[in-house]
Amino acid sequence: MSTDSRPGGPSEPRQRADVGSYEDICAAAVRTTGLTDFGGTEHEEAFRLVVDDLNSPEAGLTPVGNYFMRSQVKSALVARLLTQARFTEFPQHAEVSIERPIFVLGLPRTGTTALSRLLCADPAHQGLEMWLTEFPQPRPPRETWEDDPIFSAMQAAFAQHHVSNPEFMGIHYSDAAEPEECWRLLRQTGKSIGFESLAHVPTYSDWLAAQDWTDAYQRHRQNLQLIGLNDQDKRWILKNPSHLIALDALMSVYPDALIVMTQRDPVTSVASSCSLSAEATAGHSTTFVGETLGRDQLGLLTRQWHSFWQARSKYDESQFVDVDYREFVADPVGTVGTIYDAFGMEWSDEARAAVQQLDDESRKGPRRPSHRYDLSDYGLTEEQVREAFVL
């Protein structure tokens, strides 16, 4: 029987003997929320596959890894339960219009986070805050968030994480109020490259590579309609590297979407992405390390890359803007203005001032970028990476 424990006191990470079965994790999600309606069963195949993979010897999870990956699956199921309840509670969400949303995508570590947050600074825009990806609901007024026990608990957890893992803060700074990646919404259907970025799950990876993601984006849109119920006049700014792998599904659900594609030398991008996965999963697995981690991440990233470019030619090029990472770093505010011009959006004085202020703030304190990595740590060479990204 699996048990949770905290050896050595509260500062030690929690552990489990195994991840547990899919049924066991579902039951835990039901106990946590007091809810039972998952909104159908179409998500079950994906979650069963990933749980089986996580429990296999190939995953090589440690007791700490078992606890962490179980929590990833459980949080996705909890979010699905909560979302389903909110859909019922706020049926008017289905009438919310989402027009010309901007999706920022690109290989990991190409500036997607920084660029999307600058775009979100415009008061006419809305982003997807971290805490609302985990606990979807109509966005409450900002001045009430600190009094919300869920928001406060998440902020406290992020603060503790940054204290315990200061090196991770320079790789990818997060807190509960920040706009974050929307893969957590996709994850409600079990379709997410997040699992592949945190563990060695080859069976699930092969299955996911052959899937149509349309249902995942349909639920993604429903979540945006729910979360943005009180902010219907604001344009959505969304960011997620995994959108690369499902452009057809994204465009079928959001046919008027505006796509901002960030690009960077793939050698740097792959090395940095491997480093991020390694830092996020340190001590979680005996197999998802070194060469195996490098091989998995190179395969995942190249699959996304080729999928995107194969699909892009089907769509109107006026819906796409390409951003060079070096140019963005050299002039972040100017790059944002270029995007506004390309999409025919108003680059108002208010928008420019808000973007400038956020850019100034991002260059100091805990958000200041700091990241070191080496491709060879993951059994990869520059030549190998460059060949893999040739179109």
VOPAGU-2260 file (C-alpha; in pm, 1 decimal, decimal comma):
REM VOPAGU-2260
SITE   aa  ch    i         X         Y         Z
SITE  MET   A    0       0,0       0,0       0,0
SITE  SER   A    1     125,1     349,2     -87,9
SITE  THR   A    2     181,1     598,8     188,4
SITE  ASP   A    3     273,1     966,2     203,1
SITE  SER   A    4     548,0    1068,9     439,2
SITE  ARG   A    5     772,9    1357,4     524,9
SITE  PRO   A    6    1094,9    1211,7     661,9
SITE  GLY   A    7    1318,8    1449,1     844,7
SITE  GLY   A    8    1059,1    1716,0     912,8
SITE  PRO   A    9     848,3    1957,2     709,5
SITE  SER   A   10    1141,3    2089,5     504,4
SITE  GLU   A   11    1192,0    1749,6     342,1
SITE  PRO   A   12    1005,3    1667,4      18,3
SITE  ARG   A   13     710,8    1433,7      43,0
SITE  GLN   A   14     751,7    1075,9     -75,9
SITE  ARG   A   15     546,0     779,2    -194,3
SITE  ALA   A   16     623,9     415,8    -263,8
SITE  ASP   A   17     450,5     446,3    -603,6
SITE  VAL   A   18     233,6     680,2    -809,2
SITE  GLY   A   19     -81,2     477,3    -748,1
SITE  SER   A   20    -345,2     365,1    -995,6
SITE  TYR   A   21    -558,4     593,2   -1209,5
SITE  GLU   A   22    -864,3     494,8   -1004,7
SITE  ASP   A   23    -680,2     576,5    -683,5
SITE  ILE   A   24    -580,3     922,4    -808,5
SITE  CYS   A   25    -934,3     991,0    -932,0
SITE  ALA   A   26   -1068,4     900,0    -589,0
SITE  ALA   A   27    -818,1    1138,0    -428,6
SITE  ALA   A   28    -930,1    1419,3    -661,4
SITE  VAL   A   29   -1292,0    1352,3    -569,7
SITE  ARG   A   30   -1209,4    1358,5    -197,5
SITE  THR   A   31   -1019,0    1684,3    -234,8
SITE  THR   A   32   -1296,6    1865,9    -418,8
SITE  GLY   A   33   -1610,8    1689,8    -298,9
SITE  LEU   A   34   -1711,2    1673,9    -667,0
SITE  THR   A   35   -1776,4    1373,6    -889,1
SITE  ASP   A   36   -1862,5    1506,0   -1236,5
SITE  PHE   A   37   -1560,0    1486,8   -1468,5
SITE  GLY   A   38   -1767,9    1596,6   -1767,2
SITE  GLY   A   39   -1743,9    1267,8   -1954,1
SITE  THR   A   40   -1483,8     995,0   -1992,0
SITE  GLU   A   41   -1290,4    1104,0   -2300,9
SITE  HIS   A   42    -994,5    1205,9   -2085,7
SITE  GLU   A   43    -949,2     865,2   -1926,2
SITE  GLU   A   44    -740,8     696,0   -2196,7
SITE  ALA   A   45    -469,8     961,5   -2177,6
SITE  PHE   A   46    -449,4     963,1   -1799,1
SITE  ARG   A   47    -445,6     584,2   -1775,1
SITE  LEU   A   48    -158,8     569,1   -2022,7
SITE  VAL   A   49      50,8     829,3   -1845,6
SITE  VAL   A   50     -11,5     674,8   -1502,4
SITE  ASP   A   51      87,6     330,5   -1631,6
SITE  ASP   A   52     405,1     479,9   -1778,0
SITE  LEU   A   53     487,0     659,6   -1454,7
SITE  ASN   A   54     449,9     335,2   -1259,2
SITE  SER   A   55     673,9     140,8   -1499,3
SITE  PRO   A   56    1042,5      63,6   -1432,2
SITE  GLU   A   57    1128,5     270,9   -1740,7
SITE  ALA   A   58    1021,7     588,6   -1561,9
SITE  GLY   A   59    1261,8     509,0   -1278,9
SITE  LEU   A   60    1079,7     735,4   -1037,1
SITE  THR   A   61    1217,5     779,0    -687,7
SITE  PRO   A   62     985,9     810,1    -385,5
SITE  VAL   A   63    1005,0    1187,7    -426,6
SITE  GLY   A   64     931,8    1152,7    -798,3
SITE  ASN   A   65     634,9     929,1    -728,2
SITE  TYR   A   66     480,2    1193,2    -505,3
SITE  PHE   A   67     554,3    1477,9    -746,0
SITE  MET   A   68     419,6    1307,6   -1059,1
SITE  ARG   A   69     112,3    1180,8    -876,2
SITE  SER   A   70      45,7    1541,2    -775,2
SITE  GLN   A   71      71,2    1647,7   -1140,2
SITE  VAL   A   72    -192,8    1397,2   -1247,4
SITE  LYS   A   73    -413,2    1471,9    -949,0
SITE  SER   A   74    -399,5    1849,1   -1001,6
SITE  ALA   A   75    -513,8    1804,7   -1362,2
SITE  LEU   A   76    -809,1    1592,9   -1248,1
SITE  VAL   A   77    -891,2    1837,4    -967,8
SITE  ALA   A   78    -891,2    2122,8   -1221,7
SITE  ARG   A   79   -1120,8    1922,7   -1449,9
SITE  LEU   A   80   -1366,3    1861,3   -1165,2
SITE  LEU   A   81   -1359,9    2225,6   -1055,7
SITE  THR   A   82   -1401,1    2349,4   -1412,3
SITE  GLN   A   83   -1694,8    2121,5   -1477,9
SITE  ALA   A   84   -1868,2    2250,9   -1166,2
SITE  ARG   A   85   -1804,9    2610,3   -1272,0
SITE  PHE   A   86   -1940,4    2542,7   -1621,8
SITE  THR   A   87   -2265,3    2438,5   -1455,8
SITE  GLU   A   88   -2262,4    2726,0   -1207,8
SITE  PHE   A   89   -2202,1    2988,5   -1478,9
SITE  PRO   A   90   -2384,6    2863,9   -1790,0
SITE  GLN   A   91   -2357,5    3213,3   -1941,9
SITE  HIS   A   92   -1987,2    3148,0   -2004,5
SITE  ALA   A   93   -2085,8    2962,5   -2321,2
SITE  GLU   A   94   -2197,8    3291,3   -2478,3
SITE  VAL   A   95   -1868,0    3472,6   -2419,2
SITE  SER   A   96   -1701,1    3575,2   -2745,3
SITE  ILE   A   97   -1326,1    3532,3   -2791,3
SITE  GLU   A   98   -1200,5    3743,1   -3082,0
SITE  ARG   A   99    -853,5    3748,5   -3237,0
SITE  PRO   A  100    -667,4    3603,5   -2938,9
SITE  ILE   A  101    -289,4    3624,9   -2956,4
SITE  PHE   A  102     -96,3    3301,3   -2908,9
SITE  VAL   A  103     275,2    3336,8   -2835,1
SITE  LEU   A  104     456,5    3017,5   -2921,7
SITE  GLY   A  105     800,6    2889,3   -3006,5
SITE  LEU   A  106    1055,7    2643,6   -2880,9
SITE  PRO   A  107    1108,5    2661,1   -2504,7
SITE  ARG   A  108    1356,6    2922,3   -2386,1
SITE  THR   A  109    1303,3    3150,0   -2688,5
SITE  GLY   A  110    1156,6    3443,7   -2498,5
SITE  THR   A  111     791,7    3336,6   -2508,2
SITE  THR   A  112     738,1    3402,1   -2137,7
SITE  ALA   A  113     889,5    3750,4   -2137,1
SITE  LEU   A  114     716,8    3852,5   -2460,2
SITE  SER   A  115     374,0    3726,2   -2354,7
SITE  ARG   A  116     398,3    3907,5   -2021,7
SITE  LEU   A  117     485,0    4233,1   -2197,7
SITE  LEU   A  118     184,0    4189,4   -2425,7
SITE  CYS   A  119     -31,2    4126,2   -2118,2
SITE  ALA   A  120      79,5    4457,5   -1966,6
SITE  ASP   A  121    -155,5    4647,6   -2197,5
SITE  PRO   A  122    -469,5    4730,1   -1992,4
SITE  ALA   A  123    -676,3    4629,3   -2298,1
SITE  HIS   A  124    -542,4    4273,0   -2273,1
SITE  GLN   A  125    -586,3    3982,1   -2034,9
SITE  GLY   A  126    -352,6    3694,3   -1962,3
SITE  LEU   A  127    -406,0    3360,3   -1794,3
SITE  GLU   A  128    -287,1    3395,5   -1435,7
SITE  MET   A  129    -119,8    3094,4   -1278,0
SITE  TRP   A  130    -371,1    3043,2    -998,1
SITE  LEU   A  131    -663,3    3046,5   -1241,4
SITE  THR   A  132    -504,1    2772,9   -1453,2
SITE  GLU   A  133    -512,3    2549,5   -1145,3
SITE  PHE   A  134    -847,6    2667,8   -1007,1
SITE  PRO   A  135   -1050,7    2795,6   -1305,8
SITE  GLN   A  136   -1329,7    3038,8   -1221,9
SITE  PRO   A  137   -1452,1    3378,4   -1342,8
SITE  ARG   A  138   -1160,5    3609,6   -1263,4
SITE  PRO   A  139   -1238,4    3795,3    -938,4
SITE  PRO   A  140   -1144,9    4163,9    -898,6
SITE  ARG   A  141    -766,9    4192,6    -853,0
SITE  GLU   A  142    -798,5    4371,7    -518,9
SITE  THR   A  143    -969,8    4066,0    -367,9
SITE  TRP   A  144    -705,4    3807,2    -455,0
SITE  GLU   A  145    -497,0    3838,5    -137,7
SITE  ASP   A  146    -806,7    3752,4      66,8
SITE  ASP   A  147    -870,4    3435,4    -132,5
SITE  PRO   A  148    -734,5    3133,7      60,3
SITE  ILE   A  149    -647,6    2945,4    -259,5
SITE  PHE   A  150    -453,5    3237,6    -405,4
SITE  SER   A  151    -275,4    3301,1     -74,1
SITE  ALA   A  152    -177,9    2935,7     -39,0
SITE  MET   A  153     -34,2    2927,7    -391,1
SITE  GLN   A  154     161,0    3249,0    -334,7
SITE  ALA   A  155     306,8    3105,2     -14,2
SITE  ALA   A  156     405,9    2786,6    -197,1
SITE  PHE   A  157     582,1    2982,4    -472,2
SITE  ALA   A  158     762,7    3194,9    -214,6
SITE  GLN   A  159     889,1    2883,8     -36,8
SITE  HIS   A  160     993,7    2728,1    -366,9
SITE  HIS   A  161    1198,3    3033,7    -459,0
SITE  VAL   A  162    1371,2    3024,8    -119,3
SITE  SER   A  163    1444,3    2653,3    -147,8
SITE  ASN   A  164    1542,2    2667,3    -517,2
SITE  PRO   A  165    1693,7    3009,2    -587,6
SITE  GLU   A  166    1868,6    2881,8    -901,7
SITE  PHE   A  167    1532,0    2788,8   -1055,3
SITE  MET   A  168    1404,7    3142,3   -1009,1
SITE  GLY   A  169    1655,1    3270,1   -1264,2
SITE  ILE   A  170    1546,2    3007,6   -1515,8
SITE  HIS   A  171    1172,8    3063,5   -1494,5
SITE  TYR   A  172    1029,0    3303,9   -1239,3
SITE  SER   A  173     665,5    3238,5   -1143,6
SITE  ASP   A  174     409,4    3342,1    -890,0
SITE  ALA   A  175      37,0    3288,5    -857,9
SITE  ALA   A  176     -56,0    3630,5   -1000,8
SITE  GLU   A  177     166,9    3612,1   -1310,6
SITE  PRO   A  178      29,7    3524,8   -1655,5
SITE  GLU   A  179     148,7    3171,9   -1724,0
SITE  GLU   A  180     142,0    2896,1   -1982,0
SITE  CYS   A  181    -197,6    2756,6   -2076,8
SITE  TRP   A  182     -90,0    2392,0   -2100,8
SITE  ARG   A  183    -263,5    2333,7   -1769,0
SITE  LEU   A  184    -594,8    2393,7   -1945,1
SITE  LEU   A  185    -504,7    2144,9   -2218,0
SITE  ARG   A  186    -393,7    1902,7   -1948,0
SITE  GLN   A  187    -755,1    1868,2   -1831,2
SITE  THR   A  188    -802,9    1634,2   -2128,9
SITE  GLY   A  189    -482,5    1445,1   -2052,7
SITE  LYS   A  190    -314,6    1593,3   -2360,0
SITE  SER   A  191      -5,8    1781,9   -2252,1
SITE  ILE   A  192     363,2    1775,6   -2326,6
SITE  GLY   A  193     405,4    1875,4   -1962,3
SITE  PHE   A  194     423,4    1510,0   -1860,5
SITE  GLU   A  195     697,0    1445,8   -2119,3
SITE  SER   A  196     895,1    1740,3   -1988,9
SITE  LEU   A  197     894,1    1599,8   -1634,7
SITE  ALA   A  198     940,7    1224,4   -1678,1
SITE  HIS   A  199    1041,1     945,2   -1915,2
SITE  VAL   A  200     703,2     825,0   -2045,7
SITE  PRO   A  201     770,7     669,0   -2388,8
SITE  THR   A  202     438,4     485,4   -2433,9
SITE  TYR   A  203     239,1     796,7   -2353,9
SITE  SER   A  204     467,3    1005,6   -2578,2
SITE  ASP   A  205     410,8     775,9   -2876,2
SITE  TRP   A  206      34,6     782,1   -2815,8
SITE  LEU   A  207      23,0    1160,9   -2781,3
SITE  ALA   A  208     219,8    1213,9   -3102,2
SITE  ALA   A  209     -60,3    1042,1   -3297,6
SITE  GLN   A  210    -352,6    1228,5   -3138,7
SITE  ASP   A  211    -588,7    1496,6   -3266,8
SITE  TRP   A  212    -587,8    1777,1   -3008,2
SITE  THR   A  213    -915,6    1939,6   -3114,7
SITE  ASP   A  214   -1103,4    1827,7   -2802,5
SITE  ALA   A  215    -824,7    1968,6   -2584,9
SITE  TYR   A  216    -855,8    2310,1   -2753,3
SITE  GLN   A  217   -1233,4    2303,2   -2729,9
SITE  ARG   A  218   -1205,8    2263,1   -2353,7
SITE  HIS   A  219    -927,3    2523,2   -2353,6
SITE  ARG   A  220   -1169,9    2770,6   -2513,4
SITE  GLN   A  221   -1443,9    2684,5   -2264,1
SITE  ASN   A  222   -1201,6    2760,0   -1982,0
SITE  LEU   A  223   -1114,5    3097,6   -2132,9
SITE  GLN   A  224   -1483,4    3180,7   -2169,1
SITE  LEU   A  225   -1528,5    3095,8   -1801,0
SITE  ILE   A  226   -1220,1    3275,3   -1667,7
SITE  GLY   A  227   -1278,9    3583,5   -1881,8
SITE  LEU   A  228   -1648,5    3608,3   -1801,7
SITE  ASN   A  229   -1596,3    3937,1   -1612,3
SITE  ASP   A  230   -1346,4    4078,4   -1864,0
SITE  GLN   A  231   -1518,5    4020,3   -2196,7
SITE  ASP   A  232   -1390,8    4344,6   -2349,0
SITE  LYS   A  233   -1024,4    4241,0   -2319,6
SITE  ARG   A  234    -819,8    4053,6   -2579,0
SITE  TRP   A  235    -662,9    3725,6   -2465,8
SITE  ILE   A  236    -284,1    3686,4   -2467,1
SITE  LEU   A  237    -187,0    3318,6   -2439,9
SITE  LYS   A  238     146,8    3147,0   -2429,3
SITE  ASN   A  239     256,7    2786,5   -2452,3
SITE  PRO   A  240     543,1    2626,4   -2647,6
SITE  SER   A  241     334,6    2311,7   -2702,3
SITE  HIS   A  242      96,5    2499,5   -2932,5
SITE  LEU   A  243     360,6    2423,4   -3195,0
SITE  ILE   A  244     253,3    2060,2   -3208,1
SITE  ALA   A  245    -117,8    2125,9   -3255,4
SITE  LEU   A  246    -153,0    2424,7   -3488,9
SITE  ASP   A  247    -432,3    2259,9   -3688,2
SITE  ALA   A  248    -637,7    2196,1   -3373,8
SITE  LEU   A  249    -570,7    2546,8   -3243,9
SITE  MET   A  250    -678,9    2708,8   -3570,1
SITE  SER   A  251    -989,9    2492,6   -3597,8
SITE  VAL   A  252   -1108,9    2617,0   -3256,8
SITE  TYR   A  253    -969,9    2972,6   -3289,9
SITE  PRO   A  254    -986,6    3042,5   -3666,6
SITE  ASP   A  255    -908,5    3414,4   -3620,8
SITE  ALA   A  256    -611,2    3353,5   -3388,3
SITE  LEU   A  257    -302,8    3573,3   -3422,2
SITE  ILE   A  258      20,0    3375,8   -3389,0
SITE  VAL   A  259     348,5    3522,1   -3262,3
SITE  MET   A  260     632,0    3277,9   -3332,7
SITE  THR   A  261     957,1    3334,4   -3140,6
SITE  GLN   A  262    1275,4    3191,7   -3289,9
SITE  ARG   A  263    1623,2    3130,2   -3152,0
SITE  ASP   A  264    1925,3    2916,1   -3235,3
SITE  PRO   A  265    1793,7    2561,6   -3166,7
SITE  VAL   A  266    2122,0    2457,9   -3005,6
SITE  THR   A  267    2076,7    2716,1   -2732,7
SITE  SER   A  268    1706,2    2643,3   -2706,9
SITE  VAL   A  269    1748,2    2266,1   -2664,9
SITE  ALA   A  270    2030,4    2299,2   -2412,2
SITE  SER   A  271    1833,6    2547,6   -2206,0
SITE  SER   A  272    1516,0    2339,3   -2224,9
SITE  CYS   A  273    1703,4    2029,6   -2105,7
SITE  SER   A  274    1847,0    2230,8   -1818,1
SITE  LEU   A  275    1500,2    2351,8   -1718,1
SITE  SER   A  276    1361,4    1995,9   -1715,3
SITE  ALA   A  277    1663,2    1870,2   -1521,5
SITE  GLU   A  278    1632,5    2143,9   -1259,7
SITE  ALA   A  279    1256,4    2094,2   -1223,4
SITE  THR   A  280    1293,9    1717,6   -1171,7
SITE  ALA   A  281    1618,7    1690,7    -975,9
SITE  GLY   A  282    1605,6    1377,5    -759,9
SITE  HIS   A  283    1279,7    1255,6    -914,7
SITE  SER   A  284    1408,3     976,1   -1137,4
SITE  THR   A  285    1703,2     745,6   -1197,9
SITE  THR   A  286    1634,8     738,2   -1574,0
SITE  PHE   A  287    1508,5    1086,5   -1667,6
SITE  VAL   A  288    1857,3    1231,7   -1637,0
SITE  GLY   A  289    2156,6    1294,7   -1862,5
SITE  GLU   A  290    2139,9    1127,8   -2202,5
SITE  THR   A  291    1786,7     991,2   -2161,9
SITE  LEU   A  292    1655,0    1334,7   -2070,4
SITE  GLY   A  293    1843,6    1487,0   -2362,8
SITE  ARG   A  294    1715,4    1228,0   -2608,7
SITE  ASP   A  295    1357,3    1267,1   -2487,5
SITE  GLN   A  296    1364,0    1645,3   -2504,7
SITE  LEU   A  297    1530,0    1659,1   -2846,4
SITE  GLY   A  298    1267,5    1419,2   -2981,9
SITE  LEU   A  299     983,5    1618,5   -2827,6
SITE  LEU   A  300    1109,6    1956,1   -2947,1
SITE  THR   A  301    1184,5    1846,1   -3302,2
SITE  ARG   A  302     842,9    1679,6   -3326,6
SITE  GLN   A  303     679,8    2009,8   -3229,8
SITE  TRP   A  304     899,6    2209,4   -3466,1
SITE  HIS   A  305     832,2    1998,1   -3774,9
SITE  SER   A  306     461,0    1970,2   -3696,8
SITE  PHE   A  307     424,8    2348,0   -3680,6
SITE  TRP   A  308     602,8    2419,9   -4006,7
SITE  GLN   A  309     415,3    2147,2   -4190,7
SITE  ALA   A  310      84,4    2300,2   -4079,8
SITE  ARG   A  311     161,6    2672,3   -4108,5
SITE  SER   A  312     140,7    2694,2   -4488,0
SITE  LYS   A  313    -232,9    2611,3   -4472,6
SITE  TYR   A  314    -317,8    2942,7   -4308,9
SITE  ASP   A  315    -318,8    3313,4   -4392,2
SITE  GLU   A  316      29,3    3453,5   -4333,9
SITE  SER   A  317    -123,9    3782,2   -4213,7
SITE  GLN   A  318    -216,7    3592,9   -3894,1
SITE  PHE   A  319     152,4    3521,0   -3818,6
SITE  VAL   A  320     441,4    3734,2   -3695,3
SITE  ASP   A  321     793,9    3597,6   -3647,5
SITE  VAL   A  322    1012,6    3740,3   -3370,1
SITE  ASP   A  323    1388,5    3687,9   -3361,4
SITE  TYR   A  324    1505,9    3628,6   -3004,8
SITE  ARG   A  325    1813,5    3849,7   -3044,6
SITE  GLU   A  326    1608,2    4140,5   -3174,1
SITE  PHE   A  327    1357,7    4097,4   -2893,9
SITE  VAL   A  328    1630,4    4101,1   -2626,7
SITE  ALA   A  329    1787,3    4409,7   -2785,0
SITE  ASP   A  330    1459,3    4603,5   -2797,0
SITE  PRO   A  331    1169,2    4439,2   -2608,3
SITE  VAL   A  332     934,4    4739,0   -2618,9
SITE  GLY   A  333    1005,0    4806,1   -2985,8
SITE  THR   A  334     936,3    4440,3   -3066,1
SITE  VAL   A  335     596,7    4462,4   -2898,3
SITE  GLY   A  336     517,9    4773,2   -3103,8
SITE  THR   A  337     609,8    4586,7   -3421,7
SITE  ILE   A  338     362,5    4310,3   -3331,5
SITE  TYR   A  339      87,4    4568,6   -3278,2
SITE  ASP   A  340     158,9    4721,7   -3618,1
SITE  ALA   A  341     164,4    4386,3   -3795,4
SITE  PHE   A  342    -174,4    4287,2   -3657,6
SITE  GLY   A  343    -332,9    4630,7   -3702,0
SITE  MET   A  344    -373,6    4686,7   -3327,5
SITE  GLU   A  345    -370,9    5026,7   -3156,2
SITE  TRP   A  346     -28,4    5094,8   -3000,3
SITE  SER   A  347    -160,6    5357,8   -2762,4
SITE  ASP   A  348      44,6    5575,7   -2529,4
SITE  GLU   A  349    -113,5    5390,1   -2237,7
SITE  ALA   A  350     -16,4    5051,4   -2378,4
SITE  ARG   A  351     338,7    5165,7   -2456,8
SITE  ALA   A  352     386,2    5309,3   -2106,5
SITE  ALA   A  353     257,8    4989,8   -1939,7
SITE  VAL   A  354     484,9    4769,3   -2149,9
SITE  GLN   A  355     783,6    4995,4   -2080,2
SITE  GLN   A  356     719,5    4988,0   -1705,8
SITE  LEU   A  357     700,0    4609,8   -1695,5
SITE  ASP   A  358    1015,3    4577,2   -1904,2
SITE  ASP   A  359    1200,6    4804,6   -1661,9
SITE  GLU   A  360    1081,7    4599,0   -1364,7
SITE  SER   A  361    1183,0    4271,0   -1529,1
SITE  ARG   A  362    1547,8    4373,4   -1544,0
SITE  LYS   A  363    1596,8    4374,0   -1169,0
SITE  GLY   A  364    1510,3    4166,7    -862,8
SITE  PRO   A  365    1403,9    3803,7    -877,1
SITE  ARG   A  366    1281,2    3826,7   -1235,5
SITE  ARG   A  367    1627,7    3913,8   -1369,1
SITE  PRO   A  368    1721,4    3630,5   -1608,5
SITE  SER   A  369    2008,4    3406,2   -1498,8
SITE  HIS   A  370    2058,9    3066,0   -1652,7
SITE  ARG   A  371    2361,1    2843,8   -1726,6
SITE  TYR   A  372    2354,0    2521,5   -1926,3
SITE  ASP   A  373    2567,9    2290,6   -2141,2
SITE  LEU   A  374    2439,2    2069,7   -2422,8
SITE  SER   A  375    2696,1    1799,9   -2351,1
SITE  ASP   A  376    2543,4    1740,4   -2006,9
SITE  TYR   A  377    2259,4    1566,5   -2189,1
SITE  GLY   A  378    2458,3    1357,8   -2436,7
SITE  LEU   A  379    2388,2    1590,7   -2728,6
SITE  THR   A  380    2611,5    1769,8   -2979,1
SITE  GLU   A  381    2554,1    2089,9   -3173,8
SITE  GLU   A  382    2568,5    1902,1   -3502,9
SITE  GLN   A  383    2310,2    1649,6   -3385,2
SITE  VAL   A  384    2071,4    1924,1   -3278,2
SITE  ARG   A  385    2111,0    2131,1   -3593,7
SITE  GLU   A  386    2047,9    1829,9   -3816,9
SITE  ALA   A  387    1733,3    1742,4   -3623,0
SITE  PHE   A  388    1581,6    2086,3   -3692,3
SITE  VAL   A  389    1648,2    2097,3   -4066,0
SITE  LEU   A  390    1313,8    2144,1   -4244,1
